[in-house]
Amino acid sequence: MPLFPFPSRVRDMGSREIFILRCAPFGHEGRQVFDRRLIQNFDWLLLILLLLLAAISVANLYSAIYPTKAFGGQAIFYRQIYWFILGFSVFLLVTTFNYKSLERLARPVWLISVALLVAVLILGKWTAGSRRWLSLGLITFQPSELAKISVILLLAKMLSERDHVAEYTLRELVKPILIILIPTALILKEPDLGTALLLVFVSGSMMLFARINWKIYLGIGITAIGCVPLLWLGLKDYQRERILTFLNPDRDPLGAGYHIKQSKIAIGSGQLWGKGYLEGTQTKLNFLPEQHTDFAFSVFAEEWGFVGSIVLLALYFILILWGLDIARNSKDKFGTMVAVGIVCIMLWQVVINLGMVMGLLPVVGIPLLLFSYGGSSLISTMAMLGLLMNISMRRFMFQEGSGLGQ
Amino acid sequence: MISSDFDPLSEEILKSRLSKARLIVIALFAVLLVQLWLIQIAWGPIFRRQSEGNRIQQRDITPFRGVIRDRNGDILAGNRPSYDIYVVPKEVGDRVELADKLSSLTYMDSDSANERLKWASKRSSYKPVCIKKDISRDELAVLEAHRFNLSGLLVEAKPVRYYLYGSLGSHLIGYLGEISEKELRSGKYPDNKAGDMIGKAGVESAWQHMLTGVPGTERLEVDAAGRIIRVLSRKAPESGQSLWLTIDRRLQSLADKALEEKKGAIVAMEPATGRILAMASSPSFDPNVFVEGVGQDTWSRILKSEGYPLQNRVVSGQYPPASVFKIVLALAGLDKGIISPEDEIFCSGSYHLGGHEFRCWKKGGHGAVNLHRAIVESCDVYFYNLGRKLGVDVIASYARRLGLGAQTGIGIGGEKQGLIPTRAWKLKRVGEVWHPGETMSVSIGQGYVSATPLQIVRMVSAVFNGGILYRPQIALHIENAAGEKTHVFQPVKEGEIGISKKAISVVRDAMIGVVNEPRGTGSKGISKEFVAAGKTGTAQVVRISRERSEGEGDQSELAPELRDHAWFAGIAPADDPKIAVAVIIENGGHGGRVAAPLAGELFSAYLGSK
């Protein structure tokens, strides 16, 4: 039974034996066959989902910046379109090579990203009280975006190098934990709580998927929670105050509380059918904070109502389940684990952002996948979706240089 | 074997994990969906209302307070614009920088500006908060010119009360104060809300409901910073109605001036109608100080300050009427037929009763005096005798007929009723029987007797207007915003004194004598261009001082607060009364010397202008 009840998927030839028998006699002609299949297996659903979300996001961005011009007005709108075009090129570029080659590159990529994270702490541009941006000549980017991908890749490599039957022991876990914690700590130092949290959630979910003994998980969890009060007691008053302020930048009710309240008013006042495109009063009159970035969904929900929000939610839902399907159909563990990692990133971004704007979760700055304004996160999202597409397209293929095939 | 290939077993495990993952995804999205449904559908209407509430701000538009004019239409209390500085705390970039700018552009210093900005940011973040009221015109001009680099700052105009002549008639006109919580809850101020300024005293308070007007409302679409995007609807405010007073501004200003540097009160009345022409009390105050509200410390300073400037002595100052009270005894004696005008009594300078000696103010005595001379020269011994014959209760009943011992009903808050003692009163209030000696004090308007200047002026008016007690009237008519008279106040007869014409005419002649005969106690300082009448009085402040010295003697060696109160109550012209005046100067000394000339000035000014 397919994981996902969508058609257009041929699963009957999924058995390796048949595959080998068919391929072997053709020798190096096989390559041409594979190339053709690459096109045949192009994942149209993924592409359509991506394009739909991109279109909605751009239209919504136009509404979000429409009234105020305070954030740079139209320029932001055109810049985001430019980011989408650039992102789409990255998406296509990532589909061209076989993802298997990334398995070898995972370690160096991780090392580079850690190096960049260190660099950003030294050379990074200070904006709004944090160092997140690194300027490389013409472009500035956030190394934490690269770190997300590199952690997924390296973790996927490590977790796939081992069979899934036996549960992990504590000793085996030291390495993956270091892979996660080193970049997380560096990102926290920037500080960028949202991204650090996302990284922990995503890698934690991947580890869970790789079937770590739940006792170990429980142990780690209890140890972590147990450390918090100890740590807390050891702190001086001003340090505690700093941490509280850090966790919740506006601790007064007029600050963060106000944002969430206004966001809920925006979403709720949309009711069933919404106020209509460009008609959202919360947005138009500037009551919504960060309406083009973290709170972009509130703008959409106010104007399109419950009906529109369900459509958007459904697109994310399909995208994520489709990602799980791609993970399932991948012919190798590495592909599966990479796909799972990407699905986790998408899932947690959507859940944390929507939970935040709907008042279920505290405010942490996590943008909505493919929806919020911002180049760096969009490019890395497109790269990850490209990777997903890459895995999806090569679901029937033999691995290059994998011995048996040649 | 390729490491990345699945063996069948692990593929099965993978499948089961993926389906678990799928369940987790479905669960998470279900949570989001439920929350979305709750917010948008279940609570949608609530949030829709809140978004409307966000978007639409209902603002009251302060109406113009009704103008107060004098009898000739001169504006005494009007309105002027007040420009207030508001700040939207969230829009302020750098507070210290803004405070510095404010201190260089306005008369605020940077510390207090910073303090106010900090205070404002604690109160609100997106709603404008007033940080400085009533800036000057030059400050306004400078602020307007620098508006572009003062983000978060707004200047709003609203009408505030303006008293054109400052302290002129301040006790009559009254002053404004912020409505208190108690007043709000009393339900007497349906058109007012917290923070409004309402009349707290005088005419401002008595006609509050008519002066205040009806506030208008404006439904505005505002953005999060409180900036007005557009006006959705507007209901114009209704200005308060104008009130024309019976007072004459020129006479009032003269009365105010007469009291300068003194403590006391002057009230002038139209005898034929009861209309007040002037009402002055000193020390006085400038009601402009109160128009924007004053702080607690300013309040207590004003309340505790020397001489109680907020007290309107005309209606709430209770003084022993002294010799002015002899009018009551004379009328009573004549009306009762106890004395006839010709009866003479020998004044030796003192009167003996029960071993006590009651002195006349004139040490050597007046010799044989009839009623006329007794009034003209204010002979105490004559009135000791008369008082003895009348008895305190008869005196009291005539005093009451003449309007003493009860409120006049002028309608300005704080009116006192004075005191007219009787035997019954003393037994009840003091718990002792009446002593005959006390009747002696009462006979010359001392002892327990007290009256307000307003009661005295009304009594004199009644004597000269044919015996009618009018309710003192301060409002002439009400005018709406279009300038139409909506209500005209007619004189109200409270009653008639019910004393025989003959008795009245004897007393009137005697009162004319007081001013016009050479030996009259009030013969100095009043113009002889018209025939005035009146009665002086010199009220003892210290009881022990038995030395009464009306008309002569010198008190200048006494400490100021021990000096006598000077009284004069008079009327002019006597044959066709146009103006009645009562003057009291606290610790002023002799009524004839100090008070009568002040009344004379008012007579001359008022009659000269006619």
Interface residues (C-beta under 8 A of the other chain):
Chain A: L3 R16 K100 E103 S160 E161 D163 H164 V165 F209 R211 L254 Y258 Q262 K264 I265 A266 I267 G268 S269 G270 Q271 L272 T281 Q282 L285 N286 F287 A301 E302 G305 F306 S309 I310 L313 Y316 F317 I320 L321 L324 A327 R328 K331 D332 K333 F334 G335 T336 V340 V343 L347 V351 L354 G355 M358 G359 L360 Q399 S402 G403 L404
Chain B: I2 S3 S4 D5 F6 D7 L9 S10 I13 L14 K15 R17 L18 S19 A21 R22 V25 L28 F29 V31 L32 L33 Q35 L36 W37 I39 Q40 I41 W43 G44 P45 I46 F47 R48 Q50 S51 E52 N54 R55 S124 S125 Y126 E221 V222 D223 A224 A225 I229
